[in-house]
Amino acid sequence: MVTAAQPLASPVSVRHLGPNWYATVMGTAVVATAGAALPPHLPGLRPVLAGVWALAFVLLLTLLGARAAHWVHHRDQARAHLLDPATAPFYGCLAMALLAVGGGALTVGRDVIGVRAAVALDAVLFSAGTALGLAAAVAVPYLMAARHRVEPGQATPVWLLPLVAPMVSAAVGPLLVPHLPPGQPRETLLLVCFALFGLSLLATLVMLPLVFGRLITGGPLPLALTPTLFLVLGPLGQSTTAVGAFADTAPGVVPAPYSQGFGVLAVLYGVPVMGFALLWFCLATVHVLRARRHGMRFAMTWWSFTFPVGTCVTGAEALGRHTGLVAYEGPAVVLYAVLVVAWATAAAGTVRGLLRGELLAGPGPAPVAPRPATARTR
């Protein structure tokens, strides 16, 4: 049993530290980046958001060190995570954590570390996150096909995680475009991001029917996995954010016909996709309320309420910029309020679980089967 007195990075405490813990970094970073573009610019909000980003950066460094200790001291457990179909998809969270903190560096982190350092940090994290995201998008589906032997009835939204990572690269990559030399370097990066958008979108369209079909034909997910229904919002909100970023960056970077085309795409793609995101948000909320009534308790899956909702905030903000409609500003503010409440709830549950030694403890021993009863006979 792990106690609160044991340090996070000790060889004992990190044995059961899985890649799903990077969701804490993603959920914290998106609170900062989503808040930076809110329509009402409240005085004093910017320093708070910069502080939240700094917290995400510290969490990232801490988890990178702890996960490195995990691989050094517990290779057997790390291999077991890769061969576990319920855990392997979370390796996409590492890439998304790097990308979320990198994108936040240029959005609000520059207020803390300066523009030059923010550009350098984002360039490193974007490169590493994109490479790891592409590796996860190939390796995890391969393991699922060749080693995991999963059944259709086992499909959950967690399967989307390694496929969404390239979409996060597509959404944050345009932030670096203005910092590259004019001409081919800028156009190349923008089109690479567009290719990553297509890669992730098509892969998601292949996987999502499996998830939706499992939900309809197999009934509600287990209580602990019910919050993962919100993960479906990730590719929806992040893709809308990405096309909005393409439209913001394209003028002067790609030739005129295509630059206007990105602006058209931002609206014609973003509006229907965000409509579907609203439908899924309501569906997932109803399932979570049902699970709560049936006794759902806190688990690390509650972090699914944070990053995906944050991408819907940034998606709504992008549509507000490109349509000029006030109708998108209200939902962005409401969703951001939901995001903040979800982050505070998940963070409080995580701290409480760490202090009690529950979240990093291994599975309990299997119950001993009772001896069969025997009756005395004459």
C-alpha positions in Angstrom: 0.0 0.0 0.0 1.3 3.4 -0.9 1.1 6.1 1.8 1.0 9.8 1.5 4.4 10.1 3.1 6.1 8.3 0.2 7.4 10.7 -2.5 5.8 10.5 -5.9 9.0 9.8 -7.7 10.1 6.9 -5.4 10.5 3.5 -7.1 7.7 2.1 -4.9 5.1 4.8 -5.4 5.4 5.0 -9.2 4.9 1.3 -9.9 1.2 1.8 -10.7 1.6 5.3 -12.2 0.1 4.8 -15.6 0.1 7.1 -18.7 -3.4 8.2 -17.9 -1.9 10.6 -15.4 -0.9 12.9 -18.2 -4.6 13.8 -18.4 -4.0 16.0 -15.4 -1.6 18.1 -17.4 -3.9 18.3 -20.4 -6.9 19.3 -18.3 -4.9 22.0 -16.4 -3.3 23.5 -19.5 -6.6 23.8 -21.4 -8.0 25.9 -18.5 -5.4 28.5 -19.3 -5.5 28.4 -23.1 -9.3 28.3 -23.3 -9.7 31.2 -20.9 -7.3 33.4 -22.9 -9.7 33.9 -25.8 -12.9 34.3 -23.9 -15.1 37.2 -25.3 -15.4 39.2 -22.0 -11.8 40.1 -21.1 -12.1 40.4 -17.4 -9.4 42.6 -15.7 -6.9 40.5 -13.7 -7.8 37.3 -15.5 -4.7 37.1 -17.6 -2.2 36.7 -14.6 -4.4 33.9 -13.2 -4.4 32.1 -16.5 -0.6 32.4 -16.7 -0.4 30.9 -13.2 -2.5 28.0 -14.3 -0.3 27.4 -17.3 2.8 27.5 -15.0 1.1 24.9 -12.8 0.5 22.7 -15.9 4.2 23.1 -16.8 5.3 22.0 -13.3 2.9 19.0 -13.5 4.3 18.0 -16.8 7.9 18.1 -15.5 6.9 16.1 -12.4 5.1 13.4 -14.4 7.9 13.1 -16.9 10.3 12.4 -14.1 8.0 10.0 -12.3 7.2 8.1 -15.5 10.9 7.9 -16.3 11.4 6.3 -12.8 8.5 4.0 -13.6 10.3 2.7 -16.8 13.6 2.4 -15.0 12.4 0.6 -11.9 9.3 -1.2 -13.1 9.8 -2.3 -16.7 7.5 -5.3 -16.2 4.6 -3.1 -15.2 5.4 -0.7 -18.1 5.3 -3.6 -20.5 2.1 -4.8 -19.0 0.6 -1.3 -19.6 1.4 -1.5 -23.3 -0.1 -5.0 -23.6 -3.3 -4.0 -21.7 -6.0 -2.9 -24.1 -7.5 -0.7 -21.4 -4.3 1.2 -20.7 -2.3 1.3 -23.9 -4.5 4.0 -25.6 -3.6 6.4 -22.8 -0.1 6.7 -24.3 -1.6 9.2 -26.6 -2.0 11.4 -23.5 1.7 11.9 -23.2 1.8 13.6 -26.7 -1.2 15.7 -25.9 0.2 16.8 -22.6 3.4 18.0 -24.4 1.4 19.8 -27.1 -1.1 21.4 -24.6 1.7 22.9 -22.5 3.6 24.0 -25.6 0.6 25.7 -27.1 -0.1 27.4 -23.8 3.4 28.7 -23.7 2.6 31.0 -26.7 -0.9 31.7 -25.6 -0.4 32.8 -22.0 2.9 31.4 -20.8 4.8 34.1 -22.6 3.6 36.5 -19.9 5.7 34.5 -17.5 8.8 33.4 -19.4 8.8 36.0 -22.3 8.1 35.6 -26.0 11.5 34.3 -27.0 11.5 31.5 -24.4 7.9 30.7 -25.1 8.6 30.2 -28.9 11.6 28.0 -28.1 9.7 25.9 -25.5 6.7 25.5 -27.9 9.0 24.5 -30.8 10.5 21.7 -28.6 7.3 20.5 -27.2 5.4 20.7 -30.5 8.1 18.6 -32.2 8.3 16.0 -29.5 4.5 15.9 -29.1 3.9 15.5 -32.8 6.4 12.7 -33.2 5.1 10.9 -30.1 1.5 11.4 -31.3 2.2 9.9 -34.7 4.0 7.0 -33.1 1.0 6.4 -30.8 -1.5 6.7 -33.6 0.3 3.8 -35.4 1.6 1.7 -32.5 -1.5 1.5 -30.4 -3.9 0.4 -33.2 -1.2 -2.1 -34.2 -1.0 -3.5 -30.7 -4.8 -3.7 -30.5 -4.9 -5.7 -33.8 -1.8 -7.9 -33.2 -1.5 -8.4 -29.5 -4.6 -7.2 -27.5 -7.3 -9.3 -29.3 -10.1 -7.0 -28.3 -13.8 -7.7 -29.0 -16.3 -5.1 -30.4 -18.1 -5.2 -27.1 -15.0 -3.8 -25.4 -15.0 -0.6 -27.4 -14.8 2.6 -25.3 -14.1 6.2 -26.1 -10.6 5.6 -24.7 -9.8 4.0 -28.0 -9.9 7.5 -29.5 -7.0 8.9 -27.5 -4.0 7.9 -29.7 -5.9 9.1 -32.8 -6.7 12.5 -31.4 -3.1 13.4 -30.6 -2.3 14.5 -34.2 -5.4 16.7 -34.2 -3.9 18.6 -31.1 -0.8 19.1 -33.2 -2.9 20.5 -36.0 -4.6 22.9 -33.6 -1.5 24.3 -31.8 1.0 24.1 -34.8 -0.3 27.3 -36.5 0.8 29.3 -33.4 4.4 28.7 -34.5 3.9 29.7 -38.2 4.4 33.5 -37.7 7.7 32.8 -36.0 9.2 31.0 -39.0 10.9 32.7 -41.9 8.4 33.9 -44.6 7.8 31.8 -47.6 8.1 28.0 -47.8 8.9 27.4 -44.1 5.6 29.0 -43.0 3.5 27.4 -45.8 5.1 24.0 -45.2 4.3 24.0 -41.4 0.7 25.1 -42.1 0.1 22.4 -44.7 1.7 19.8 -42.4 -0.8 20.8 -39.7 -3.6 20.5 -42.3 -2.3 17.0 -43.1 -2.3 16.1 -39.4 -5.9 17.4 -39.3 -6.9 15.0 -42.1 -5.0 12.1 -40.6 -6.7 12.4 -37.2 -10.2 13.2 -38.6 -10.3 10.2 -40.9 -9.0 7.8 -38.2 -11.6 9.2 -35.8 -14.4 8.7 -38.3 -13.3 5.0 -38.6 -13.2 4.4 -34.8 -16.2 6.5 -33.6 -18.8 4.1 -35.1 -17.4 1.3 -33.0 -17.7 3.4 -29.9 -21.3 4.5 -30.7 -22.3 1.0 -31.8 -21.0 -0.4 -28.5 -23.0 2.1 -26.5 -26.2 1.5 -28.3 -26.1 -2.3 -28.5 -24.1 -3.1 -25.4 -25.8 -0.8 -22.9 -24.3 1.9 -20.6 -20.5 1.7 -19.9 -19.3 0.5 -16.5 -19.7 3.2 -13.9 -15.9 4.0 -13.7 -15.7 4.4 -17.5 -18.8 6.5 -17.9 -17.0 9.9 -17.8 -14.9 8.8 -20.8 -17.9 9.4 -23.0 -16.8 13.1 -22.8 -13.6 12.0 -24.7 -15.6 12.0 -27.9 -15.9 15.8 -27.6 -12.1 16.0 -28.0 -11.8 15.4 -31.7 -14.9 17.4 -32.4 -13.9 20.5 -30.5 -10.2 20.2 -31.4 -10.9 19.9 -35.1 -13.1 23.0 -35.0 -10.3 24.8 -33.2 -7.8 23.6 -35.8 -9.8 24.8 -38.9 -10.2 28.1 -37.1 -6.5 28.3 -36.5 -5.8 27.6 -40.2 -8.1 30.4 -41.2 -6.4 32.8 -38.8 -2.9 31.9 -40.1 -3.5 31.3 -43.9 -3.6 34.9 -45.2 -0.2 35.8 -46.5 1.1 32.3 -45.9 -0.6 30.3 -48.7 -1.8 31.7 -52.1 -4.9 33.8 -52.2 -7.5 31.2 -53.4 -6.5 28.8 -50.7 -6.3 31.3 -47.9 -10.0 32.3 -48.5 -10.8 28.6 -48.7 -9.5 28.0 -45.2 -11.8 30.8 -44.0 -14.8 29.1 -45.7 -13.7 25.7 -44.2 -13.6 27.1 -40.7 -17.4 28.0 -40.9 -18.7 25.2 -43.2 -16.9 22.5 -41.2 -17.1 24.0 -37.7 -20.8 24.8 -37.5 -22.2 21.3 -38.1 -19.4 19.6 -36.1 -20.1 21.8 -33.1 -23.7 21.0 -33.5 -22.9 17.3 -33.2 -20.7 18.1 -30.2 -23.7 19.7 -28.5 -25.7 16.6 -29.1 -23.0 14.4 -27.7 -22.4 16.7 -24.7 -26.1 16.2 -23.7 -26.0 12.4 -24.3 -22.8 12.1 -22.2 -24.2 14.2 -19.4 -27.3 12.1 -19.2 -25.2 8.9 -18.9 -23.0 10.5 -16.2 -26.1 11.6 -14.2 -27.4 8.0 -14.4 -24.0 6.6 -13.4 -23.9 9.0 -10.4 -27.3 7.8 -9.3 -26.0 4.3 -9.4 -23.1 5.0 -7.2 -20.3 6.2 -9.5 -17.3 7.3 -7.3 -14.3 9.4 -8.2 -11.7 7.9 -10.4 -9.0 9.3 -12.7 -11.5 9.0 -15.5 -13.1 12.2 -14.1 -10.3 14.1 -15.9 -12.3 13.3 -19.1 -14.5 16.2 -18.1 -11.7 18.7 -18.6 -9.7 18.7 -21.8 -12.5 17.6 -24.2 -14.8 20.3 -22.8 -11.9 22.8 -23.1 -11.6 22.0 -26.8 -15.2 22.8 -27.3 -14.6 26.2 -25.6 -11.8 27.0 -28.1 -13.9 25.7 -30.9 -16.8 27.9 -30.0 -14.4 30.8 -29.7 -13.0 30.1 -33.2 -16.5 30.1 -34.6 -17.3 33.3 -32.9 -14.3 35.0 -34.5 -15.0 33.7 -38.0 -18.8 34.1 -38.1 -19.0 37.3 -36.0 -22.0 35.9 -34.3 -22.6 36.7 -30.6 -24.5 33.4 -30.4 -21.2 31.6 -30.1 -19.9 33.8 -27.3 -22.5 32.7 -24.8 -21.9 29.0 -25.2 -18.1 29.6 -24.9 -18.5 31.3 -21.6 -21.0 28.7 -20.3 -18.7 25.8 -21.4 -15.7 27.5 -19.8 -17.6 27.7 -16.5 -18.3 24.0 -16.8 -14.6 23.4 -17.5 -13.5 25.3 -14.4 -15.9 23.4 -12.2 -14.9 20.1 -13.7 -11.2 20.9 -13.3 -11.7 21.9 -9.6 -13.7 18.7 -8.9 -11.2 16.4 -10.6 -8.2 18.2 -9.0 -9.7 18.0 -5.5 -10.5 14.3 -6.0 -7.0 13.6 -7.2 -5.3 15.4 -4.3 -7.7 13.6 -1.9 -6.9 10.2 -3.4 -3.1 10.8 -3.3 -3.2 11.8 0.4 -5.2 8.7 1.2 -2.8 6.5 -0.8 -5.6 5.2 -3.0 -4.7 6.4 -6.5 -1.2 5.0 -6.7 -1.9 1.8 -4.8 -1.9 -1.5 -6.6 -4.9 -3.7 -7.0 -5.9 -5.4 -3.8 -5.3 -9.1 -3.2 -7.8 -11.5 -4.7 -10.3 -12.7 -2.1 -9.7 -16.2 -0.8 -12.4 -18.6 -1.8 -14.2 -20.0 1.2 -13.9 -23.7 2.0 -16.8 -25.7 0.7 -19.2 -26.5 3.5 -19.6 -30.1 4.5 -22.4 -31.6 6.3 -21.9 -34.3 8.9 -23.8 -37.4 8.0 -24.5 -40.5 10.0 
